[in-house]
Amino acid sequence: MPPKKAETTEKKKKSSRGGTKKISHYNKFVQQELARLKADDPSMSHTERFKLAAQNWKKSKENPKATA
């Protein structure tokens, strides 16, 4: 058997054309918001954090469709 390849810790998302995908404004916001919410309240479930992040996105300045 050939030796196993070492797994890399860094993963890149690739599009069907072979290039890397840009992270959308929404995905970037949610990543940051989930990290912030987890730091504020580590005992909160992921589901609850995600619900709050989605609600915060609706009001966010970064959201191009946010109502004023």
CHARMM internal coordinates of N, CA and C (Angstrom, degrees):
IC EDIT
DIST 1 N 1 CA 1.4553
DIST 1 CA 1 C 1.5221
ANGL 1 N 1 CA 1 C 110.06
DIST 1 C 2 N 1.3265
ANGL 1 CA 1 C 2 N 116.31
DIHE 1 N 1 CA 1 C 2 N 137.33
DIST 2 N 2 CA 1.4614
ANGL 1 C 2 N 2 CA 118.70
DIHE 1 CA 1 C 2 N 2 CA 177.02
DIST 2 CA 2 C 1.5280
ANGL 2 N 2 CA 2 C 110.30
DIHE 1 C 2 N 2 CA 2 C -72.19
DIST 2 C 3 N 1.3287
ANGL 2 CA 2 C 3 N 117.60
DIHE 2 N 2 CA 2 C 3 N 151.97
DIST 3 N 3 CA 1.4655
ANGL 2 C 3 N 3 CA 120.07
DIHE 2 CA 2 C 3 N 3 CA 179.19
DIST 3 CA 3 C 1.5268
ANGL 3 N 3 CA 3 C 110.76
DIHE 2 C 3 N 3 CA 3 C -66.34
DIST 3 C 4 N 1.3239
ANGL 3 CA 3 C 4 N 115.10
DIHE 3 N 3 CA 3 C 4 N 148.42
DIST 4 N 4 CA 1.4632
ANGL 3 C 4 N 4 CA 120.02
DIHE 3 CA 3 C 4 N 4 CA -179.95
DIST 4 CA 4 C 1.5177
ANGL 4 N 4 CA 4 C 110.29
DIHE 3 C 4 N 4 CA 4 C -72.19
DIST 4 C 5 N 1.3140
ANGL 4 CA 4 C 5 N 115.81
DIHE 4 N 4 CA 4 C 5 N 144.42
DIST 5 N 5 CA 1.4619
ANGL 4 C 5 N 5 CA 121.02
DIHE 4 CA 4 C 5 N 5 CA 177.37
DIST 5 CA 5 C 1.5187
ANGL 5 N 5 CA 5 C 109.02
DIHE 4 C 5 N 5 CA 5 C -78.58
DIST 5 C 6 N 1.3113
ANGL 5 CA 5 C 6 N 115.67
DIHE 5 N 5 CA 5 C 6 N 142.50
DIST 6 N 6 CA 1.4626
ANGL 5 C 6 N 6 CA 120.44
DIHE 5 CA 5 C 6 N 6 CA 177.19
DIST 6 CA 6 C 1.5229
ANGL 6 N 6 CA 6 C 108.33
DIHE 5 C 6 N 6 CA 6 C -71.59
DIST 6 C 7 N 1.3295
ANGL 6 CA 6 C 7 N 115.17
DIHE 6 N 6 CA 6 C 7 N 134.09
DIST 7 N 7 CA 1.4564
ANGL 6 C 7 N 7 CA 119.51
DIHE 6 CA 6 C 7 N 7 CA 179.99
DIST 7 CA 7 C 1.5231
ANGL 7 N 7 CA 7 C 109.60
DIHE 6 C 7 N 7 CA 7 C -79.40
DIST 7 C 8 N 1.2924
ANGL 7 CA 7 C 8 N 115.82
DIHE 7 N 7 CA 7 C 8 N 139.51
DIST 8 N 8 CA 1.4595
ANGL 7 C 8 N 8 CA 119.24
DIHE 7 CA 7 C 8 N 8 CA 175.75
DIST 8 CA 8 C 1.5140
ANGL 8 N 8 CA 8 C 108.80
DIHE 7 C 8 N 8 CA 8 C -86.76
DIST 8 C 9 N 1.3155
ANGL 8 CA 8 C 9 N 115.79
DIHE 8 N 8 CA 8 C 9 N 146.24
DIST 9 N 9 CA 1.4603
ANGL 8 C 9 N 9 CA 119.61
DIHE 8 CA 8 C 9 N 9 CA -178.61
DIST 9 CA 9 C 1.5153
ANGL 9 N 9 CA 9 C 111.20
DIHE 8 C 9 N 9 CA 9 C -82.94
DIST 9 C 10 N 1.2987
ANGL 9 CA 9 C 10 N 117.54
DIHE 9 N 9 CA 9 C 10 N -19.26
DIST 10 N 10 CA 1.4628
ANGL 9 C 10 N 10 CA 120.89
DIHE 9 CA 9 C 10 N 10 CA -177.96
DIST 10 CA 10 C 1.5212
ANGL 10 N 10 CA 10 C 109.63
DIHE 9 C 10 N 10 CA 10 C -99.71
DIST 10 C 11 N 1.3191
ANGL 10 CA 10 C 11 N 116.15
DIHE 10 N 10 CA 10 C 11 N 122.28
DIST 11 N 11 CA 1.4602
ANGL 10 C 11 N 11 CA 120.63
DIHE 10 CA 10 C 11 N 11 CA 179.11
DIST 11 CA 11 C 1.5137
ANGL 11 N 11 CA 11 C 109.27
DIHE 10 C 11 N 11 CA 11 C -113.62
DIST 11 C 12 N 1.3038
ANGL 11 CA 11 C 12 N 115.93
DIHE 11 N 11 CA 11 C 12 N 139.61
DIST 12 N 12 CA 1.4571
ANGL 11 C 12 N 12 CA 121.29
DIHE 11 CA 11 C 12 N 12 CA 177.81
DIST 12 CA 12 C 1.5159
ANGL 12 N 12 CA 12 C 108.70
DIHE 11 C 12 N 12 CA 12 C -114.04
DIST 12 C 13 N 1.3071
ANGL 12 CA 12 C 13 N 115.74
DIHE 12 N 12 CA 12 C 13 N 139.18
DIST 13 N 13 CA 1.4562
ANGL 12 C 13 N 13 CA 120.12
DIHE 12 CA 12 C 13 N 13 CA 175.30
DIST 13 CA 13 C 1.5144
ANGL 13 N 13 CA 13 C 107.42
DIHE 12 C 13 N 13 CA 13 C -84.31
DIST 13 C 14 N 1.2995
ANGL 13 CA 13 C 14 N 115.88
DIHE 13 N 13 CA 13 C 14 N 132.86
DIST 14 N 14 CA 1.4578
ANGL 13 C 14 N 14 CA 119.86
DIHE 13 CA 13 C 14 N 14 CA 179.24
DIST 14 CA 14 C 1.5121
ANGL 14 N 14 CA 14 C 110.18
DIHE 13 C 14 N 14 CA 14 C -117.89
DIST 14 C 15 N 1.3000
ANGL 14 CA 14 C 15 N 115.01
DIHE 14 N 14 CA 14 C 15 N 142.10
DIST 15 N 15 CA 1.4590
ANGL 14 C 15 N 15 CA 119.59
DIHE 14 CA 14 C 15 N 15 CA 177.13
DIST 15 CA 15 C 1.5213
ANGL 15 N 15 CA 15 C 108.53
DIHE 14 C 15 N 15 CA 15 C -81.26
DIST 15 C 16 N 1.3062
ANGL 15 CA 15 C 16 N 115.60
DIHE 15 N 15 CA 15 C 16 N 173.51
DIST 16 N 16 CA 1.4585
ANGL 15 C 16 N 16 CA 120.20
DIHE 15 CA 15 C 16 N 16 CA -178.54
DIST 16 CA 16 C 1.5245
ANGL 16 N 16 CA 16 C 112.08
DIHE 15 C 16 N 16 CA 16 C -66.14
DIST 16 C 17 N 1.3296
ANGL 16 CA 16 C 17 N 116.21
DIHE 16 N 16 CA 16 C 17 N -18.06
DIST 17 N 17 CA 1.4605
ANGL 16 C 17 N 17 CA 120.03
DIHE 16 CA 16 C 17 N 17 CA -179.90
DIST 17 CA 17 C 1.5282
ANGL 17 N 17 CA 17 C 112.33
DIHE 16 C 17 N 17 CA 17 C -92.11
DIST 17 C 18 N 1.3114
ANGL 17 CA 17 C 18 N 117.61
DIHE 17 N 17 CA 17 C 18 N 0.65
DIST 18 N 18 CA 1.4526
ANGL 17 C 18 N 18 CA 119.98
DIHE 17 CA 17 C 18 N 18 CA 175.22
DIST 18 CA 18 C 1.5182
ANGL 18 N 18 CA 18 C 114.59
DIHE 17 C 18 N 18 CA 18 C 100.24
DIST 18 C 19 N 1.3141
ANGL 18 CA 18 C 19 N 119.07
DIHE 18 N 18 CA 18 C 19 N -15.15
DIST 19 N 19 CA 1.4605
ANGL 18 C 19 N 19 CA 121.31
DIHE 18 CA 18 C 19 N 19 CA 178.94
DIST 19 CA 19 C 1.5104
ANGL 19 N 19 CA 19 C 110.96
DIHE 18 C 19 N 19 CA 19 C -87.29
DIST 19 C 20 N 1.3173
ANGL 19 CA 19 C 20 N 116.38
DIHE 19 N 19 CA 19 C 20 N 171.46
DIST 20 N 20 CA 1.4638
ANGL 19 C 20 N 20 CA 118.90
DIHE 19 CA 19 C 20 N 20 CA 177.54
DIST 20 CA 20 C 1.5232
ANGL 20 N 20 CA 20 C 109.46
DIHE 19 C 20 N 20 CA 20 C -86.15
DIST 20 C 21 N 1.3352
ANGL 20 CA 20 C 21 N 115.67
DIHE 20 N 20 CA 20 C 21 N 147.28
DIST 21 N 21 CA 1.4612
ANGL 20 C 21 N 21 CA 121.22
DIHE 20 CA 20 C 21 N 21 CA -179.04
DIST 21 CA 21 C 1.5191
ANGL 21 N 21 CA 21 C 109.82
DIHE 20 C 21 N 21 CA 21 C -83.86
DIST 21 C 22 N 1.3163
ANGL 21 CA 21 C 22 N 115.78
DIHE 21 N 21 CA 21 C 22 N 148.28
DIST 22 N 22 CA 1.4510
ANGL 21 C 22 N 22 CA 120.34
DIHE 21 CA 21 C 22 N 22 CA 171.51
DIST 22 CA 22 C 1.5176
ANGL 22 N 22 CA 22 C 108.19
DIHE 21 C 22 N 22 CA 22 C -82.02
DIST 22 C 23 N 1.3205
ANGL 22 CA 22 C 23 N 116.20
DIHE 22 N 22 CA 22 C 23 N 141.68
DIST 23 N 23 CA 1.4556
ANGL 22 C 23 N 23 CA 120.40
DIHE 22 CA 22 C 23 N 23 CA 176.86
DIST 23 CA 23 C 1.5267
ANGL 23 N 23 CA 23 C 107.26
DIHE 22 C 23 N 23 CA 23 C -79.52
DIST 23 C 24 N 1.3183
ANGL 23 CA 23 C 24 N 116.69
DIHE 23 N 23 CA 23 C 24 N 131.77
DIST 24 N 24 CA 1.4620
ANGL 23 C 24 N 24 CA 120.84
DIHE 23 CA 23 C 24 N 24 CA -179.43
DIST 24 CA 24 C 1.5196
ANGL 24 N 24 CA 24 C 109.83
DIHE 23 C 24 N 24 CA 24 C -70.04
DIST 24 C 25 N 1.3212
ANGL 24 CA 24 C 25 N 116.13
DIHE 24 N 24 CA 24 C 25 N 161.86
DIST 25 N 25 CA 1.4646
ANGL 24 C 25 N 25 CA 121.42
DIHE 24 CA 24 C 25 N 25 CA 177.86
DIST 25 CA 25 C 1.5239
ANGL 25 N 25 CA 25 C 109.88
DIHE 24 C 25 N 25 CA 25 C -58.30
DIST 25 C 26 N 1.3282
ANGL 25 CA 25 C 26 N 116.44
DIHE 25 N 25 CA 25 C 26 N -39.89
DIST 26 N 26 CA 1.4605
ANGL 25 C 26 N 26 CA 121.36
DIHE 25 CA 25 C 26 N 26 CA -179.84
DIST 26 CA 26 C 1.5299
ANGL 26 N 26 CA 26 C 111.10
DIHE 25 C 26 N 26 CA 26 C -63.03
DIST 26 C 27 N 1.3364
ANGL 26 CA 26 C 27 N 116.71
DIHE 26 N 26 CA 26 C 27 N -48.97
DIST 27 N 27 CA 1.4586
ANGL 26 C 27 N 27 CA 120.05
DIHE 26 CA 26 C 27 N 27 CA -178.45
DIST 27 CA 27 C 1.5205
ANGL 27 N 27 CA 27 C 111.79
DIHE 26 C 27 N 27 CA 27 C -62.91
DIST 27 C 28 N 1.3193
ANGL 27 CA 27 C 28 N 116.82
DIHE 27 N 27 CA 27 C 28 N -40.39
DIST 28 N 28 CA 1.4595
ANGL 27 C 28 N 28 CA 120.49
DIHE 27 CA 27 C 28 N 28 CA 178.57
DIST 28 CA 28 C 1.5314
ANGL 28 N 28 CA 28 C 110.18
DIHE 27 C 28 N 28 CA 28 C -64.03
DIST 28 C 29 N 1.3336
ANGL 28 CA 28 C 29 N 116.61
DIHE 28 N 28 CA 28 C 29 N -44.02
DIST 29 N 29 CA 1.4637
ANGL 28 C 29 N 29 CA 121.39
DIHE 28 CA 28 C 29 N 29 CA 179.19
DIST 29 CA 29 C 1.5274
ANGL 29 N 29 CA 29 C 110.14
DIHE 28 C 29 N 29 CA 29 C -61.36
DIST 29 C 30 N 1.3346
ANGL 29 CA 29 C 30 N 117.32
DIHE 29 N 29 CA 29 C 30 N -45.92
DIST 30 N 30 CA 1.4564
ANGL 29 C 30 N 30 CA 121.17
DIHE 29 CA 29 C 30 N 30 CA -176.99
DIST 30 CA 30 C 1.5338
ANGL 30 N 30 CA 30 C 110.51
DIHE 29 C 30 N 30 CA 30 C -64.54
DIST 30 C 31 N 1.3173
ANGL 30 CA 30 C 31 N 118.19
DIHE 30 N 30 CA 30 C 31 N -41.25
DIST 31 N 31 CA 1.4593
ANGL 30 C 31 N 31 CA 120.82
DIHE 30 CA 30 C 31 N 31 CA 177.69
DIST 31 CA 31 C 1.5267
ANGL 31 N 31 CA 31 C 110.81
DIHE 30 C 31 N 31 CA 31 C -57.73
DIST 31 C 32 N 1.3268
ANGL 31 CA 31 C 32 N 115.93
DIHE 31 N 31 CA 31 C 32 N -48.01
DIST 32 N 32 CA 1.4582
ANGL 31 C 32 N 32 CA 120.59
DIHE 31 CA 31 C 32 N 32 CA -179.12
DIST 32 CA 32 C 1.5270
ANGL 32 N 32 CA 32 C 111.28
DIHE 31 C 32 N 32 CA 32 C -67.29
DIST 32 C 33 N 1.3116
ANGL 32 CA 32 C 33 N 116.24
DIHE 32 N 32 CA 32 C 33 N -40.85
DIST 33 N 33 CA 1.4620
ANGL 32 C 33 N 33 CA 121.20
DIHE 32 CA 32 C 33 N 33 CA -177.30
DIST 33 CA 33 C 1.5314
ANGL 33 N 33 CA 33 C 111.02
DIHE 32 C 33 N 33 CA 33 C -68.26
DIST 33 C 34 N 1.3123
ANGL 33 CA 33 C 34 N 117.94
DIHE 33 N 33 CA 33 C 34 N -41.05
DIST 34 N 34 CA 1.4608
ANGL 33 C 34 N 34 CA 120.73
DIHE 33 CA 33 C 34 N 34 CA 178.02
DIST 34 CA 34 C 1.5276
ANGL 34 N 34 CA 34 C 110.78
DIHE 33 C 34 N 34 CA 34 C -63.08
DIST 34 C 35 N 1.3290
ANGL 34 CA 34 C 35 N 116.42
DIHE 34 N 34 CA 34 C 35 N -41.06
DIST 35 N 35 CA 1.4689
ANGL 34 C 35 N 35 CA 119.92
DIHE 34 CA 34 C 35 N 35 CA 178.30
DIST 35 CA 35 C 1.5272
ANGL 35 N 35 CA 35 C 110.55
DIHE 34 C 35 N 35 CA 35 C -64.38
DIST 35 C 36 N 1.3368
ANGL 35 CA 35 C 36 N 117.37
DIHE 35 N 35 CA 35 C 36 N -42.01
DIST 36 N 36 CA 1.4612
ANGL 35 C 36 N 36 CA 121.38
DIHE 35 CA 35 C 36 N 36 CA 179.84
DIST 36 CA 36 C 1.5269
ANGL 36 N 36 CA 36 C 110.96
DIHE 35 C 36 N 36 CA 36 C -64.77
DIST 36 C 37 N 1.3257
ANGL 36 CA 36 C 37 N 116.50
DIHE 36 N 36 CA 36 C 37 N -45.25
DIST 37 N 37 CA 1.4629
ANGL 36 C 37 N 37 CA 120.64
DIHE 36 CA 36 C 37 N 37 CA -179.60
DIST 37 CA 37 C 1.5303
ANGL 37 N 37 CA 37 C 111.42
DIHE 36 C 37 N 37 CA 37 C -65.41
DIST 37 C 38 N 1.3164
ANGL 37 CA 37 C 38 N 116.80
DIHE 37 N 37 CA 37 C 38 N -36.43
DIST 38 N 38 CA 1.4649
ANGL 37 C 38 N 38 CA 120.26
DIHE 37 CA 37 C 38 N 38 CA 179.05
DIST 38 CA 38 C 1.5257
ANGL 38 N 38 CA 38 C 110.30
DIHE 37 C 38 N 38 CA 38 C -67.49
DIST 38 C 39 N 1.3336
ANGL 38 CA 38 C 39 N 116.94
DIHE 38 N 38 CA 38 C 39 N -38.52
DIST 39 N 39 CA 1.4639
ANGL 38 C 39 N 39 CA 120.42
DIHE 38 CA 38 C 39 N 39 CA 178.24
DIST 39 CA 39 C 1.5287
ANGL 39 N 39 CA 39 C 110.49
DIHE 38 C 39 N 39 CA 39 C -67.18
DIST 39 C 40 N 1.3323
ANGL 39 CA 39 C 40 N 116.81
DIHE 39 N 39 CA 39 C 40 N -37.53
DIST 40 N 40 CA 1.4674
ANGL 39 C 40 N 40 CA 121.02
DIHE 39 CA 39 C 40 N 40 CA -179.60
DIST 40 CA 40 C 1.5261
ANGL 40 N 40 CA 40 C 111.80
DIHE 39 C 40 N 40 CA 40 C -70.12
DIST 40 C 41 N 1.3269
ANGL 40 CA 40 C 41 N 117.86
DIHE 40 N 40 CA 40 C 41 N -40.71
DIST 41 N 41 CA 1.4681
ANGL 40 C 41 N 41 CA 121.64
DIHE 40 CA 40 C 41 N 41 CA -176.72
DIST 41 CA 41 C 1.5277
ANGL 41 N 41 CA 41 C 109.52
DIHE 40 C 41 N 41 CA 41 C -144.31
DIST 41 C 42 N 1.3344
ANGL 41 CA 41 C 42 N 117.80
DIHE 41 N 41 CA 41 C 42 N 86.13
DIST 42 N 42 CA 1.4656
ANGL 41 C 42 N 42 CA 120.76
DIHE 41 CA 41 C 42 N 42 CA -177.34
DIST 42 CA 42 C 1.5309
ANGL 42 N 42 CA 42 C 114.59
DIHE 41 C 42 N 42 CA 42 C -63.56
DIST 42 C 43 N 1.3245
ANGL 42 CA 42 C 43 N 117.57
DIHE 42 N 42 CA 42 C 43 N -21.15
DIST 43 N 43 CA 1.4540
ANGL 42 C 43 N 43 CA 119.54
DIHE 42 CA 42 C 43 N 43 CA -177.99
DIST 43 CA 43 C 1.5309
ANGL 43 N 43 CA 43 C 112.95
DIHE 42 C 43 N 43 CA 43 C -81.37
DIST 43 C 44 N 1.3284
ANGL 43 CA 43 C 44 N 118.00
DIHE 43 N 43 CA 43 C 44 N -10.92
DIST 44 N 44 CA 1.4642
ANGL 43 C 44 N 44 CA 121.81
DIHE 43 CA 43 C 44 N 44 CA -179.57
DIST 44 CA 44 C 1.5322
ANGL 44 N 44 CA 44 C 109.56
DIHE 43 C 44 N 44 CA 44 C -70.33
DIST 44 C 45 N 1.3237
ANGL 44 CA 44 C 45 N 116.75
DIHE 44 N 44 CA 44 C 45 N 140.30
DIST 45 N 45 CA 1.4661
ANGL 44 C 45 N 45 CA 120.47
DIHE 44 CA 44 C 45 N 45 CA -179.76
DIST 45 CA 45 C 1.5387
ANGL 45 N 45 CA 45 C 110.22
DIHE 44 C 45 N 45 CA 45 C -71.04
DIST 45 C 46 N 1.3182
ANGL 45 CA 45 C 46 N 114.60
DIHE 45 N 45 CA 45 C 46 N 157.42
DIST 46 N 46 CA 1.4676
ANGL 45 C 46 N 46 CA 120.23
DIHE 45 CA 45 C 46 N 46 CA 179.34
DIST 46 CA 46 C 1.5273
ANGL 46 N 46 CA 46 C 110.36
DIHE 45 C 46 N 46 CA 46 C -60.56
DIST 46 C 47 N 1.3113
ANGL 46 CA 46 C 47 N 116.60
DIHE 46 N 46 CA 46 C 47 N -39.10
DIST 47 N 47 CA 1.4628
ANGL 46 C 47 N 47 CA 121.27
DIHE 46 CA 46 C 47 N 47 CA -179.71
DIST 47 CA 47 C 1.5228
ANGL 47 N 47 CA 47 C 110.91
DIHE 46 C 47 N 47 CA 47 C -59.93
DIST 47 C 48 N 1.3236
ANGL 47 CA 47 C 48 N 116.49
DIHE 47 N 47 CA 47 C 48 N -45.71
DIST 48 N 48 CA 1.4611
ANGL 47 C 48 N 48 CA 120.52
DIHE 47 CA 47 C 48 N 48 CA 179.40
DIST 48 CA 48 C 1.5269
ANGL 48 N 48 CA 48 C 111.15
DIHE 47 C 48 N 48 CA 48 C -65.88
DIST 48 C 49 N 1.3398
ANGL 48 CA 48 C 49 N 116.67
DIHE 48 N 48 CA 48 C 49 N -41.45
DIST 49 N 49 CA 1.4739
ANGL 48 C 49 N 49 CA 119.75
DIHE 48 CA 48 C 49 N 49 CA 178.10
DIST 49 CA 49 C 1.5198
ANGL 49 N 49 CA 49 C 110.28
DIHE 48 C 49 N 49 CA 49 C -61.08
DIST 49 C 50 N 1.3306
ANGL 49 CA 49 C 50 N 116.48
DIHE 49 N 49 CA 49 C 50 N -41.36
DIST 50 N 50 CA 1.4635
ANGL 49 C 50 N 50 CA 120.22
DIHE 49 CA 49 C 50 N 50 CA -178.48
DIST 50 CA 50 C 1.5247
ANGL 50 N 50 CA 50 C 110.75
DIHE 49 C 50 N 50 CA 50 C -66.35
DIST 50 C 51 N 1.3266
ANGL 50 CA 50 C 51 N 117.34
DIHE 50 N 50 CA 50 C 51 N -39.23
DIST 51 N 51 CA 1.4640
ANGL 50 C 51 N 51 CA 120.60
DIHE 50 CA 50 C 51 N 51 CA 177.30
DIST 51 CA 51 C 1.5257
ANGL 51 N 51 CA 51 C 110.58
DIHE 50 C 51 N 51 CA 51 C -61.26
DIST 51 C 52 N 1.3346
ANGL 51 CA 51 C 52 N 116.47
DIHE 51 N 51 CA 51 C 52 N -44.79
DIST 52 N 52 CA 1.4649
ANGL 51 C 52 N 52 CA 120.30
DIHE 51 CA 51 C 52 N 52 CA 178.95
DIST 52 CA 52 C 1.5265
ANGL 52 N 52 CA 52 C 111.03
DIHE 51 C 52 N 52 CA 52 C -64.59
DIST 52 C 53 N 1.3287
ANGL 52 CA 52 C 53 N 116.80
DIHE 52 N 52 CA 52 C 53 N -40.56
DIST 53 N 53 CA 1.4608
ANGL 52 C 53 N 53 CA 120.63
DIHE 52 CA 52 C 53 N 53 CA 179.30
DIST 53 CA 53 C 1.5315
ANGL 53 N 53 CA 53 C 110.48
DIHE 52 C 53 N 53 CA 53 C -62.15
DIST 53 C 54 N 1.3271
ANGL 53 CA 53 C 54 N 117.19
DIHE 53 N 53 CA 53 C 54 N -41.02
DIST 54 N 54 CA 1.4661
ANGL 53 C 54 N 54 CA 121.05
DIHE 53 CA 53 C 54 N 54 CA 178.62
DIST 54 CA 54 C 1.5258
ANGL 54 N 54 CA 54 C 111.21
DIHE 53 C 54 N 54 CA 54 C -65.67
DIST 54 C 55 N 1.3398
ANGL 54 CA 54 C 55 N 117.05
DIHE 54 N 54 CA 54 C 55 N -40.12
DIST 55 N 55 CA 1.4670
ANGL 54 C 55 N 55 CA 120.37
DIHE 54 CA 54 C 55 N 55 CA 177.30
DIST 55 CA 55 C 1.5251
ANGL 55 N 55 CA 55 C 110.61
DIHE 54 C 55 N 55 CA 55 C -65.02
DIST 55 C 56 N 1.3346
ANGL 55 CA 55 C 56 N 116.27
DIHE 55 N 55 CA 55 C 56 N -40.61
DIST 56 N 56 CA 1.4618
ANGL 55 C 56 N 56 CA 120.63
DIHE 55 CA 55 C 56 N 56 CA 179.52
DIST 56 CA 56 C 1.5220
ANGL 56 N 56 CA 56 C 111.34
DIHE 55 C 56 N 56 CA 56 C -67.11
DIST 56 C 57 N 1.3391
ANGL 56 CA 56 C 57 N 117.31
DIHE 56 N 56 CA 56 C 57 N -32.17
DIST 57 N 57 CA 1.4605
ANGL 56 C 57 N 57 CA 121.10
DIHE 56 CA 56 C 57 N 57 CA 178.39
DIST 57 CA 57 C 1.5344
ANGL 57 N 57 CA 57 C 110.56
DIHE 56 C 57 N 57 CA 57 C -63.78
DIST 57 C 58 N 1.3190
ANGL 57 CA 57 C 58 N 117.02
DIHE 57 N 57 CA 57 C 58 N -37.34
DIST 58 N 58 CA 1.4634
ANGL 57 C 58 N 58 CA 120.72
DIHE 57 CA 57 C 58 N 58 CA -179.55
DIST 58 CA 58 C 1.5170
ANGL 58 N 58 CA 58 C 111.76
DIHE 57 C 58 N 58 CA 58 C -60.26
DIST 58 C 59 N 1.3424
ANGL 58 CA 58 C 59 N 116.88
DIHE 58 N 58 CA 58 C 59 N -31.38
DIST 59 N 59 CA 1.4636
ANGL 58 C 59 N 59 CA 121.49
DIHE 58 CA 58 C 59 N 59 CA -177.82
DIST 59 CA 59 C 1.5245
ANGL 59 N 59 CA 59 C 112.99
DIHE 58 C 59 N 59 CA 59 C -100.52
DIST 59 C 60 N 1.3117
ANGL 59 CA 59 C 60 N 117.65
DIHE 59 N 59 CA 59 C 60 N -3.74
DIST 60 N 60 CA 1.4616
ANGL 59 C 60 N 60 CA 122.24
DIHE 59 CA 59 C 60 N 60 CA -173.01
DIST 60 CA 60 C 1.5289
ANGL 60 N 60 CA 60 C 113.19
DIHE 59 C 60 N 60 CA 60 C -70.63
DIST 60 C 61 N 1.3184
ANGL 60 CA 60 C 61 N 115.22
DIHE 60 N 60 CA 60 C 61 N 146.92
DIST 61 N 61 CA 1.4759
ANGL 60 C 61 N 61 CA 120.59
DIHE 60 CA 60 C 61 N 61 CA 175.31
DIST 61 CA 61 C 1.5141
ANGL 61 N 61 CA 61 C 110.80
DIHE 60 C 61 N 61 CA 61 C -69.97
DIST 61 C 62 N 1.3296
ANGL 61 CA 61 C 62 N 117.07
DIHE 61 N 61 CA 61 C 62 N -25.25
DIST 62 N 62 CA 1.4636
ANGL 61 C 62 N 62 CA 121.75
DIHE 61 CA 61 C 62 N 62 CA -179.26
DIST 62 CA 62 C 1.5217
ANGL 62 N 62 CA 62 C 112.11
DIHE 61 C 62 N 62 CA 62 C -73.57
DIST 62 C 63 N 1.3326
ANGL 62 CA 62 C 63 N 117.73
DIHE 62 N 62 CA 62 C 63 N -16.18
DIST 63 N 63 CA 1.4528
ANGL 62 C 63 N 63 CA 122.46
DIHE 62 CA 62 C 63 N 63 CA -178.90
DIST 63 CA 63 C 1.5234
ANGL 63 N 63 CA 63 C 109.04
DIHE 62 C 63 N 63 CA 63 C -81.91
DIST 63 C 64 N 1.3230
ANGL 63 CA 63 C 64 N 118.42
DIHE 63 N 63 CA 63 C 64 N 116.34
DIST 64 N 64 CA 1.4630
ANGL 63 C 64 N 64 CA 119.92
DIHE 63 CA 63 C 64 N 64 CA -179.89
DIST 64 CA 64 C 1.5267
ANGL 64 N 64 CA 64 C 113.63
DIHE 63 C 64 N 64 CA 64 C -66.34
DIST 64 C 65 N 1.3273
ANGL 64 CA 64 C 65 N 117.49
DIHE 64 N 64 CA 64 C 65 N -19.87
DIST 65 N 65 CA 1.4782
ANGL 64 C 65 N 65 CA 120.59
DIHE 64 CA 64 C 65 N 65 CA -179.01
DIST 65 CA 65 C 1.5138
ANGL 65 N 65 CA 65 C 112.54
DIHE 64 C 65 N 65 CA 65 C -100.84
DIST 65 C 66 N 1.3220
ANGL 65 CA 65 C 66 N 117.57
DIHE 65 N 65 CA 65 C 66 N 6.79
DIST 66 N 66 CA 1.4669
ANGL 65 C 66 N 66 CA 120.90
DIHE 65 CA 65 C 66 N 66 CA -178.65
DIST 66 CA 66 C 1.5301
ANGL 66 N 66 CA 66 C 109.78
DIHE 65 C 66 N 66 CA 66 C -65.75
DIST 66 C 67 N 1.3225
ANGL 66 CA 66 C 67 N 114.46
DIHE 66 N 66 CA 66 C 67 N 139.29
DIST 67 N 67 CA 1.4574
ANGL 66 C 67 N 67 CA 118.95
DIHE 66 CA 66 C 67 N 67 CA 177.46
DIST 67 CA 67 C 1.5196
ANGL 67 N 67 CA 67 C 108.72
DIHE 66 C 67 N 67 CA 67 C -85.45
DIST 67 C 68 N 1.2900
ANGL 67 CA 67 C 68 N 115.46
DIHE 67 N 67 CA 67 C 68 N 144.84
DIST 68 N 68 CA 1.4657
ANGL 67 C 68 N 68 CA 120.39
DIHE 67 CA 67 C 68 N 68 CA -176.24
DIST 68 CA 68 C 1.4886
ANGL 68 N 68 CA 68 C 113.28
DIHE 67 C 68 N 68 CA 68 C -76.16
END
COOR INIT
IC SEED 1 N 1 CA 1 C
IC BUILD
